[in-house]
Amino acid sequence: MKKIYILLGAALLALTACEKTETKTPQHLTLDLTINHMAPGTKSVKTGWADGDKVYVFFGKPEDHPTPAYLVLTRSGSSWVESWTTGLEAEIAGTASGTLTALYSPMDIEPITYEDSYKWYRLKENPCYALVCNNASYSVTAGVLSATLNMGKGTYDYVQFFLPGESANVDKLSFSCSEVRVSIAAFSIEDGMVGSANSSLGDEIRGFAFDGGVIFSGLLEHPGSAVDYVLTIKDDKGTSATSDDVTYTLSGNKTFNDWDAIALPALSEWTGDINGYAYVDLGNGLKWATMNVGATKPEEYGDHFAWGETSTKSDYKWSTYFDTSDGGSSFTKYAIDKKTVLDLEDDAARKNWGGSWRMPTDAEWEWLSDNCTWTWTADYNSTGVAGQIGTSKISGFESNSIFLPAAGCREGTSLVNAGSNGGYWTSSLITSYSPNAGHVYFNSEGVYWNGTDRYSGYSVRPVSD
């Protein structure tokens, strides 16, 4: 192993590192290699060489070396350390000129194997994205090997995702995405070109540690097209951040192009998924749904339910209420049977969403009210929808929030106060006055709790343990 001394060149696009190598070898071959890191875009994650980076240099065509032979340049401080496979250095020292292909991948790509039927080298599974120099010319004059390695993007539309703060968990996490072919099974080097064998859209790939976080990357299914990207983190072994798979939606028809790098929120900010419905943890482990029952987006009002009823109706009044026979004076189930909390069979969250979803209790709503900072908005995320945003005050969860749209309520056949007031049922009966159930309501002034008539139609925001 020998040190290669580096001469720094001019930066390219503010992200380029040009490095000159010169050293003597026992085979009397001197390397005069200019290694340019040519960032393919201003958002490229790879912004410079780091300790441990390896550039693999392959000479000629793969069939020229059925037993894989290559030069490895390993970054160490401001220099590179070279390592040749057996016999290759002496072979190259005896040539006058030729072509080479250089490859950088942040993942370990060895062992490298030769596939005779294809006449190519195949690298280790899942090497992630790569910097490539294809078919560069080299010359050997008086024992000096000269070449310029412009390390840039290959022929594929890579996109990169950066997940902060998870470098210690890199071996526990895997990644998939609805619009990215993220399982890159292997690279192959054929006639100087780097190709890849790709699996299906949304398959999993491992990440690698970078700058305190983890980078995942794959191939865009629709480069340059506006689509919604749904990302999933799979926690294979359990981490301090999460014990479940978590999902994140880059919604609003985002457009990503070749070599874009997307900075993701920290894992604690991601929404999880239960039975197809997303949730957020605001700091006490309880999973709060990100939308109302009947909604498909956080800003949608969703459906309105009478307390204890699991379907909507056209007219909300005592005479249509399921639990009374005489206009609210007496009841057939709750109060008469001394129950104080809804049965799951009468829980609109459980009946409509299934899984472990249920309506929150009085105490759970009180915790949410007390442990969030509430901010009224008249235009949530530019949707034109008004409501309250609750942002967690719990340490480590301060960037997590929940939106409650001001969906009004239904009285009789009318929707009233939509856009200015919102109301959400709790699962708790008001035992001191059985016609009422627990109810959280809000307007632009704040968030409050009281009891209200059970027949009224209010929103339901599910939770799960």
Salt bridges, closest charged atoms under 4 A:
GLU19 OE1 - ARG75 NH1 2.51
ASP32 OD1 - LYS20 NZ 3.93
ASP53 OD2 - LYS46 NZ 2.59
GLU91 OE2 - HIS65 NE2 2.90
ASP108 OD2 - LYS124 NZ 3.51
GLU115 OE2 - ARG122 NE 2.77
ASP116 OD1 - LYS119 NZ 3.15
GLU179 OE1 - HIS222 NE2 3.50
GLU221 OE1 - ARG181 NE 3.13
ASP236 OD2 - ARG206 NH2 2.51
ASP258 OD2 - LYS153 NZ 2.81
GLU309 OE1 - LYS313 NZ 2.96
ASP315 OD2 - LYS317 NZ 2.91
ASP323 OD2 - ARG454 NH1 2.89
ASP343 OD2 - LYS333 NZ 3.38
ASP343 OD2 - LYS339 NZ 2.47
GLU345 OE2 - LYS333 NZ 2.73
ASP346 OD2 - LYS333 NZ 2.50
GLU364 OE2 - ARG358 NH2 2.63
ASP465 OD1 - ARG358 NH2 2.98
